[in-house]
């Protein structure tokens, strides 16, 4: 029986890095410590334990951009190779990449590992820089798609996403993406790696921004539902933090928390909207945001 685990304690990471060094650096006479690089703090790490709790496989993934993840340092103890553990690790890392909003995964594979990645759906894109100045590598890529997402009006959601990126560039830098819209529920997600502080948790300011944009986005989509147009501005926002975010930042706004009417826009009157946004770390509630927004009429009352 093998178990996928996330290293958390100092002992976990000591075993994790020891196996990485043993399999990927020791054979070329590189010292302990050479198995680490500058991306460790912004990466998601996974490992496999055997029935005795021994770490027998490791791997990590980090985000290169808001939509590209990179898998690195997959290693399996030589006594456990051939048991499918590398594929188990890779599958876990792909799941993390999807949760982070990636639409493609890249890896720089040594020649000996190319068949393994090809069997997992990766394709050679181009030659990558050699490792240690002598080991030839290929950059390989695999396109992925988010799972379990519902977009009731994909064109509206795409327009909203593009509006954020074009008018609020920090949203792309934060890795904020629309995850689902059902008409009644609107959910966004952000990249933890792009919003991480020195404690390994999400910046409070980033959480507030994610919540504010989620509320703003819900109003944007509700305007679309009614065929109306208006300028959405935040009047007031309050957030209560209960726990830090250490895994997957999620923000959810339900129509039940939406108070106010948009119909006055049709008569060129401004609207007053109150709503709430739940902030989640994976499946755990960690904060609540209450926002007051104003929707101001513009020159075009109706959405074309």
C-alpha positions, 0 to 999 in steps of 0.5 A: 500500500502506497500513500501520496503525502504532502511534506509539512514537518522538518522531518518530512522535508529532510526525508523528501530532499534526501531521496531527491539528492540520492537519486538525482544528484549523488550519482554525479557526485554533487553534495547535499544541498545541490538538490534544492533551488530557488523555487522550493518556497513557491512550489507544491511538493508531494511524496509517496510513503510505503507501508512503513512510512518510508519516503520512496518517491518525490516530486514537485510542481510550481507555476511559471505563469498564471496558466503554465505549471512546471513539473520537476525533480520526480524521483523514485527510490531504486528499490521501488522503481517499476511499481508505477510510483512515478506515475502516481506522483505525476498524477498528483502534481497534475491535480495541483496544477489544475487547481492552480489554474494551469492549462499546460504543464511543462517539464525538462526531461532527461533523455532517459525519462522522455518515454515515461513523459510521453506515456503520460501525454507529454510531447517534445516541444524543443530542446532544453538547456542541458543539465550539469552541462552534459546531460541532454534534456528536452522540454516537453509539454502537456495541455490540461483542462480544469476539471469539475468546472461549470461555466453557464455562459462561457462567453460572458466569463471569458469577457469578464476574465479579459476585462480583469486582465486588461483593466486590472493587470494585477489580476493576471499576476495574482493568477486569479481565474474564473473557476465556475459560474452556474447562474447562482454561484460564482467561484474564482481561484488564485495561485497561492504561489504568486501571492505567498508571504514569508510565512508560506501563506497567502498575503492578506491583501491578496485575499481581500483583492480576490474577494473584492474581484469576485463580488465585482464579477458576480455583479458583472455577470448579473448585469449580463443576465438582465441585459444591462450595462453599468460601471461597478465601483466598490463603496465599502468592503470588510473582511474577517480572517479566521485562518491563513490560506496554505493550499488552494485560495478560493472565493465563492459568491452565492446569489442568496447573499446578493441584496439589491436590484439592478433594474433601476439602471434601465431608467438611468438610476444608480444601484446599491448592491450588498453581497458576501463572498466566502473565502476558502482554503480548499474546502475549509472556510477561512474568511468572510468578505462583506461588500457594498458596491454601486452600479452607475449608469453609463451612456448605453443602458442596454447590453448589445 
